[in-house]
Amino acid sequence: MSGGLFALLDDVAALARLAAASVDDVGAAAGRASVKAAGVVVDDTAVTPQYVQGVAAERELPIVKRIAIGSLRNKILVILPLALLLSQFLPWLLTPILMAGGAFLCFEGAEKIWGKVAGHDHHAEKTVEAGPDAEKTLVAGAIRTDLILSAEIMVISLNEVADEPFLARLAILLVVAVGITVLVYGVVALIVKMDDVGLALAQRSSAVAQKVGTGLVRAMPGLLAAIGVVGTAAMLWVGGHILLVGADDLGWHAPYEVVHHLEVAVHDALGAVGAVAGWIVNTALSAVVGLVVGALVVVVVHLVGRVRHADS
């Protein structure tokens, strides 16, 4: 009897170790997949705070919460089922779709740069009218924008785990969907309330608190600007890298090989710092590719827009 009990306990322990290992594998794979989507994640974090500028302070967090819930619905109820069906039955479409998303990232990055240069940034700050109807429209618009960014995040992540079994893919993408949503909108909540925290501290009697509070308020515009710059650079880098790898997978090896050979040459030439220097070279050249492709798409989009405007 005791032997049977110990055997059962051994089996339970073995299953527990197997489950723990599976959870670790899913977590590790989700982490790798999320890193690949870093450029879109940063851009999502940079864009969202602009939707609550001009909103009453007490409505900022509720609006961010509603957008976050909509983002999670986008990922889990719309994008995830479509992505899993695609990877299960039409996996050969993943690379072209991923490259299309990469080209869109390049376009977005180049368009932002062009907007700054020309003085008409299409992600300009938004001032929102008061009222439930205006708030509903605001949230709906933010969720529509998030749908595009979330689709890019999930497809990039899916491509990293496309060789995993179906259930593993499902678990990994669920972790990515929830984890990235919590991360992005948690950071957004902190950003949008930073100036309120600063104002509260600035009104205290303590000189230290006042100094910290004033610093937080003054840092807010610079922080948003820095996030925007990093987001734009990351979009160009990630988009360019996606296009290089995708072209290589589809048989056009030359662009990827040039970048890879330069990365290896720098890596081998610089010894201890070679790994970091090689990564910087790869990132910089990928961003250049992204900027060139993005600029071409911007030109095409603007020309098509002018032709349509002339015909109307």
C-alpha positions as CSV (number, residue, x, y, z in Angstrom):
1,M,0.0,0.0,0.0
2,S,2.7,2.5,1.0
3,G,4.7,1.5,-2.1
4,G,1.8,2.4,-4.3
5,L,1.4,5.7,-2.5
6,F,5.0,6.6,-2.9
7,A,4.9,5.6,-6.6
8,L,1.8,7.9,-7.0
9,L,3.6,10.7,-5.3
10,D,6.6,10.2,-7.5
11,D,4.3,10.4,-10.6
12,V,2.7,13.6,-9.2
13,A,6.1,15.1,-8.6
14,A,7.3,14.2,-12.1
15,L,4.2,15.8,-13.6
16,A,4.7,18.9,-11.5
17,R,8.3,19.2,-12.7
18,L,7.1,18.7,-16.3
19,A,4.5,21.4,-15.8
20,A,7.0,23.7,-14.2
21,A,9.4,23.2,-17.1
22,S,6.6,23.8,-19.6
23,V,5.7,27.1,-17.8
24,D,9.4,28.1,-17.9
25,D,9.6,27.3,-21.6
26,V,6.4,29.3,-22.3
27,G,7.7,32.2,-20.3
28,A,11.1,32.2,-22.0
29,A,9.6,31.9,-25.5
30,A,7.1,34.7,-24.7
31,G,10.0,36.9,-23.5
32,R,12.0,36.3,-26.7
33,A,8.9,37.0,-28.8
34,S,8.2,40.2,-26.9
35,V,11.7,41.5,-27.4
36,K,11.3,41.1,-31.2
37,A,8.2,43.4,-31.0
38,A,10.1,46.1,-29.0
39,G,9.9,48.7,-31.6
40,V,6.1,48.6,-31.8
41,V,5.7,48.3,-28.1
42,V,7.7,51.5,-27.6
43,D,5.7,53.3,-30.3
44,D,2.5,52.1,-28.6
45,T,3.7,53.5,-25.3
46,A,4.6,56.8,-27.0
47,V,1.4,57.3,-28.9
48,T,-1.2,56.5,-26.2
49,P,-0.5,59.3,-23.7
50,Q,-1.3,61.8,-26.4
51,Y,-4.9,60.6,-26.3
52,V,-5.5,61.9,-22.8
53,Q,-3.8,65.3,-23.2
54,G,-6.5,68.0,-22.6
55,V,-8.6,65.5,-20.5
56,A,-9.6,66.4,-16.9
57,A,-7.1,64.8,-14.5
58,E,-9.8,62.6,-12.8
59,R,-10.7,61.0,-16.2
60,E,-7.1,60.2,-17.3
61,L,-6.8,56.8,-15.6
62,P,-10.3,55.6,-16.5
63,I,-9.7,56.4,-20.1
64,V,-6.3,54.6,-20.1
65,K,-8.1,51.6,-18.4
66,R,-10.8,51.6,-21.1
67,I,-8.2,51.7,-23.9
68,A,-6.2,48.9,-22.2
69,I,-9.3,46.7,-22.0
70,G,-10.0,47.4,-25.7
71,S,-6.3,46.6,-26.5
72,L,-6.6,43.3,-24.7
73,R,-9.8,42.4,-26.6
74,N,-8.1,43.3,-29.8
75,K,-5.2,40.9,-29.1
76,I,-7.2,38.0,-27.6
77,L,-10.5,38.0,-29.4
78,V,-9.6,39.3,-32.9
79,I,-5.9,39.0,-33.7
80,L,-4.9,35.8,-31.8
81,P,-7.5,33.5,-33.4
82,L,-6.7,34.8,-36.9
83,A,-3.0,34.5,-36.3
84,L,-3.2,31.0,-35.0
85,L,-5.4,29.8,-37.9
86,L,-3.0,31.4,-40.3
87,S,0.1,29.7,-38.7
88,Q,-1.7,26.4,-38.6
89,F,-3.1,26.2,-42.1
90,L,-1.2,28.9,-44.2
91,P,2.2,29.2,-42.5
92,W,3.9,30.2,-45.7
93,L,2.0,33.5,-45.6
94,L,3.6,34.5,-42.3
95,T,6.8,35.9,-43.9
96,P,5.0,38.1,-46.5
97,I,2.6,39.3,-43.9
98,L,5.4,40.0,-41.5
99,M,7.2,41.9,-44.3
100,A,4.1,43.9,-45.0
101,G,4.0,44.8,-41.3
102,G,7.7,45.7,-41.4
103,A,7.1,48.0,-44.4
104,F,4.3,49.6,-42.5
105,L,6.7,50.2,-39.5
106,C,9.2,51.7,-41.9
107,F,6.5,54.0,-43.3
108,E,5.3,55.1,-39.9
109,G,8.9,55.9,-38.8
110,A,9.7,57.8,-42.0
111,E,6.4,59.6,-41.9
112,K,7.1,60.7,-38.3
113,I,10.5,62.1,-39.4
114,W,8.9,63.8,-42.4
115,G,6.2,65.3,-40.2
116,K,8.8,66.7,-37.8
117,V,10.8,68.2,-40.7
118,A,7.8,69.6,-42.5
119,G,6.1,70.7,-39.3
120,H,2.9,68.7,-39.7
121,D,3.5,65.6,-37.4
122,H,0.5,63.2,-37.9
123,H,0.9,62.2,-34.2
124,A,0.4,65.8,-33.0
125,E,-1.0,66.4,-29.6
126,K,-4.7,66.0,-29.3
127,T,-6.9,68.3,-27.2
128,V,-10.2,66.6,-26.2
129,E,-13.6,68.2,-25.5
130,A,-15.4,67.3,-22.3
131,G,-18.4,65.0,-22.2
132,P,-19.2,61.3,-22.4
133,D,-19.7,61.3,-26.1
134,A,-16.4,62.9,-26.8
135,E,-14.7,60.5,-24.4
136,K,-16.4,57.5,-26.1
137,T,-15.1,58.8,-29.5
138,L,-11.7,59.3,-28.1
139,V,-11.5,55.8,-26.7
140,A,-12.8,54.2,-29.9
141,G,-10.2,56.0,-32.0
142,A,-7.4,54.9,-29.6
143,I,-8.6,51.3,-29.8
144,R,-8.7,51.4,-33.6
145,T,-5.1,52.7,-33.6
146,D,-4.1,50.0,-31.1
147,L,-5.6,47.3,-33.4
148,I,-2.9,48.0,-36.0
149,L,-0.1,48.2,-33.4
150,S,-1.3,45.1,-31.6
151,A,-1.6,43.2,-34.9
152,E,2.1,44.0,-35.6
153,I,3.1,42.9,-32.1
154,M,1.2,39.6,-32.3
155,V,2.4,38.7,-35.8
156,I,6.0,39.5,-34.9
157,S,5.7,37.4,-31.8
158,L,4.0,34.6,-33.7
159,N,6.8,34.4,-36.2
160,E,9.2,33.8,-33.4
161,V,7.3,30.7,-32.2
162,A,5.9,29.4,-35.4
163,D,7.6,26.1,-35.0
164,E,6.1,25.4,-31.6
165,P,3.1,23.0,-31.2
166,F,-0.3,24.6,-31.5
167,L,-1.1,24.7,-27.8
168,A,2.4,26.0,-27.0
169,R,1.8,28.8,-29.5
170,L,-1.5,29.6,-28.0
171,A,-0.1,29.8,-24.4
172,I,2.9,31.8,-25.5
173,L,0.8,34.4,-27.5
174,L,-1.6,34.7,-24.6
175,V,1.3,35.5,-22.3
176,V,2.6,38.0,-24.8
177,A,-0.8,39.6,-25.2
178,V,-1.5,40.0,-21.5
179,G,2.1,40.9,-20.6
180,I,2.6,43.5,-23.2
181,T,-0.8,45.1,-22.6
182,V,-0.1,45.3,-18.8
183,L,3.4,46.7,-19.5
184,V,2.4,49.3,-22.1
185,Y,-0.7,50.7,-20.3
186,G,1.0,50.4,-16.9
187,V,3.8,52.7,-18.2
188,V,1.2,54.9,-19.9
189,A,-0.7,55.3,-16.6
190,L,2.6,56.3,-14.8
191,I,3.4,58.8,-17.6
192,V,0.1,60.5,-17.7
193,K,-0.1,60.9,-13.9
194,M,3.6,62.0,-13.5
195,D,2.7,65.7,-13.8
196,D,-0.1,65.4,-11.3
197,V,2.3,63.7,-8.8
198,G,4.8,66.4,-9.5
199,L,2.2,69.2,-8.8
200,A,1.1,67.5,-5.6
201,L,4.7,67.3,-4.4
202,A,5.4,70.9,-5.5
203,Q,2.6,72.1,-3.2
204,R,4.1,70.4,-0.1
205,S,6.0,72.4,2.6
206,S,9.1,70.3,2.2
207,A,11.8,71.9,0.1
208,V,13.0,68.5,-1.1
209,A,9.4,67.5,-2.1
210,Q,8.9,70.8,-4.0
211,K,12.2,70.4,-5.9
212,V,11.3,66.8,-6.8
213,G,7.8,67.8,-7.8
214,T,9.0,70.7,-10.0
215,G,11.5,68.4,-11.6
216,L,8.8,65.8,-12.5
217,V,6.6,68.5,-14.1
218,R,9.4,69.9,-16.1
219,A,10.6,66.5,-17.2
220,M,7.2,65.5,-18.6
221,P,7.5,67.1,-22.1
222,G,11.1,65.9,-22.4
223,L,10.2,62.4,-21.4
224,L,7.4,62.2,-24.0
225,A,9.7,63.6,-26.7
226,A,12.4,61.1,-25.8
227,I,10.0,58.2,-25.9
228,G,8.8,59.4,-29.3
229,V,12.4,59.6,-30.7
230,V,13.2,56.1,-29.3
231,G,10.0,54.8,-30.7
232,T,10.7,56.2,-34.2
233,A,14.2,54.8,-34.2
234,A,13.0,51.4,-32.9
235,M,10.3,51.2,-35.6
236,L,12.9,51.9,-38.4
237,W,15.3,49.4,-36.9
238,V,12.7,46.6,-36.3
239,G,11.0,47.3,-39.7
240,G,14.3,47.3,-41.6
241,H,15.4,44.1,-39.8
242,I,12.1,42.3,-40.6
243,L,12.5,43.2,-44.3
244,L,16.1,42.0,-44.4
245,V,15.4,38.7,-42.7
246,G,12.2,38.2,-44.8
247,A,13.9,38.9,-48.1
248,D,16.6,36.4,-47.1
249,D,14.0,33.8,-46.3
250,L,12.3,34.4,-49.6
251,G,15.5,33.9,-51.5
252,W,17.0,37.4,-51.9
253,H,20.1,36.9,-49.8
254,A,22.4,39.8,-50.8
255,P,21.0,42.6,-48.5
256,Y,21.0,40.4,-45.4
257,E,24.4,38.9,-46.1
258,V,26.0,42.4,-46.5
259,V,24.7,43.5,-43.1
260,H,25.6,40.2,-41.5
261,H,29.1,40.2,-42.9
262,L,29.7,43.8,-41.7
263,E,28.4,42.8,-38.3
264,V,30.7,39.8,-38.1
265,A,33.7,41.8,-39.3
266,V,33.2,44.5,-36.6
267,H,32.6,41.7,-34.0
268,D,35.8,40.0,-34.8
269,A,37.9,43.2,-35.1
270,L,37.0,44.8,-31.7
271,G,37.6,41.9,-29.3
272,A,35.8,42.4,-25.9
273,V,33.4,45.0,-27.1
274,G,32.9,43.2,-30.4
275,A,29.5,41.8,-29.6
276,V,28.0,45.2,-28.6
277,A,29.7,46.9,-31.6
278,G,28.4,44.3,-34.0
279,W,24.9,44.6,-32.6
280,I,25.1,48.4,-33.1
281,V,26.2,48.0,-36.7
282,N,23.4,45.6,-37.4
283,T,20.9,47.9,-35.7
284,A,22.1,51.0,-37.5
285,L,22.2,49.4,-41.0
286,S,18.7,47.9,-40.4
287,A,17.5,51.3,-39.4
288,V,19.0,52.8,-42.6
289,V,17.2,50.1,-44.7
290,G,14.0,50.9,-42.8
291,L,14.4,54.7,-43.4
292,V,15.1,54.2,-47.2
293,V,12.1,51.8,-47.6
294,G,9.9,54.0,-45.4
295,A,10.8,57.1,-47.4
296,L,9.9,55.4,-50.6
297,V,6.5,54.3,-49.2
298,V,5.9,57.9,-47.9
299,V,6.6,59.3,-51.4
300,V,4.2,56.7,-53.0
301,V,1.5,57.4,-50.5
302,H,1.7,61.2,-50.9
303,L,1.7,60.9,-54.7
304,V,-1.3,58.6,-54.6
305,G,-3.0,61.1,-52.2
306,R,-2.3,64.0,-54.6
307,V,-3.7,62.1,-57.6
308,R,-6.9,61.2,-55.8
309,H,-7.3,64.8,-54.6
310,A,-6.8,66.1,-58.1
311,D,-9.4,63.6,-59.5
312,S,-12.0,64.5,-56.9
